Amino acid sequence: MLSDPLFVVAAIAVGAVAVILLLGISGFGKPGEAAAKRSNKYMRWRIYAQALAIVLVLLFVAVRRMGG
């Protein structure tokens, strides 16, 4: 599976979602309006990255099922 480029791209996308999630969560404990805005921005980025990761994972599964 590691030799499949689509799997690698999907895995990187899932990893990026995890990193963005951790960045967003880390800002929740900090006081101030700037930290809250930054956390909110990271969580919006997470939603976009998560949508992309889901599409890539589904594409990987579909290609694998078709024998590709």
Buried (B, 14 or more C-beta within 10 A) or exposed (E): EEEBEBBEBBBEBBEBBEEBBEBBEEBEEEEEEEBEEBBEEBBEBBEEBBEBBBEBBEEBEEEEEEEE
